[in-house]
Amino acid sequence: MLALIIAGLKLQKSINVQSQANEVKLIVTSIGSKIEETHPTGKTALNLLAVNHNITLKNTFIECIDNVCADSGYWWKFSVNEKESSESAHFYKVKDGDTIEFRFAKK
């Protein structure tokens, strides 16, 4: 009986590990708030952002996220794995283990 319980615990652990594969962390840092979410891979960074957030675009730039809008001194910065991305969020296809962040910050 004990062997069955131990086997069940090992199976549960491997299921939990498998459920974490092919996931991306999405962070939205705004004025006084930080939201962290987990999403599956296979989409662009902008597609992931659009799942739970209201987005306003101006040409190819993100102007507003959840009604927090860029102005003359602040804008939305896009980074991948803590490095500012040279690729637009429109085109960056997220990969397993990526941390994607949209941060409202000074230009």
N, C-alpha and C positions, 0 to 999 in steps of 0.2 A: 504494500500500500504506500509506504514511504517513497519507494522508487517511482511510483506513478505521480505522486505529488511533486517530487523533484523534477521529473520529466516535464510535467505541466508547467512548472515555473520556468524551465529552460525554454520551452516553446513560447511562453508569453513574452519572455525577454527578446527572443529573436523576432517575434511579430512586431514588438515596439521598435526595434532597430530598423526593420524593413519599412515601417511606416514613415520613418524619418528620411529615407532615401528619396532622391528627386524632389527636394524641397528647397525653397528660397526664402530668406528672411527679407521682408520689406519694412523699412522704417520711414516714417514721415515725421520730421522734426519741424515744428512751427513755433510760434510765439507762445511760450509757456506750456507746450505740450509735446509729447513724444509718443507716437503710436507704433507698436511693433506687431507685425502680422506674419503668418507663415502661409506660403502659397506653393502650388506645384510648379515644376519647371515646364518649359515648352511654349511660353508666351514671351512677348516683349515686356520690358520694364513698364512701359506706359500702359499696356493692357492690364498688368497686375495692379497698378495704381488705380485704374478705373473700376476695378471690382468693388471697392468699398469707399471710394472717394469721388467727390464731384470735382471735375477738372474743367478749366477754361483754357483753351489754346489760342495763341496769337501767332499765326503762321505755324512755324514748327516749334515755338517756344511755349513752355508751360507758364501761363500768366497767373492762374489761380488754382489752388488746391483747397477745397472745403471753404471757399470764400475768403481765403487769405491770399491777397493779390500782390504781385510784383509792382514796384513803383520806381521812382528815380534812384533810390538808394539801396533797395533790396530786391532779390530775385530768388527763384527756386534753383538750387544747385543739385545736380544729379551725380551720385557717386556709386561705384561698384567696388565692394570689398575695401572700403575706406580710402579709395583713390578717385579723384574727380575723373569722370569718364570723358574721353574724347569723342565717343560715339553718342548720338542722340538716344534718348529713352524710347523714341519711336522705333528705332531699329535694333537696339540691343536685346538680343534673345538671351534670357536668363539661363544660367547653368546651375546644376546641382551644387548646393553649398554656398551659392552667392549670397552676399548681403547687399541689398539695394537700398540706397537712402536718397530721399528727397528732403533737402534741408533749406529752410527759409533763412537766408543770410545776406550780409552786406555784399555788394558787388565788388 
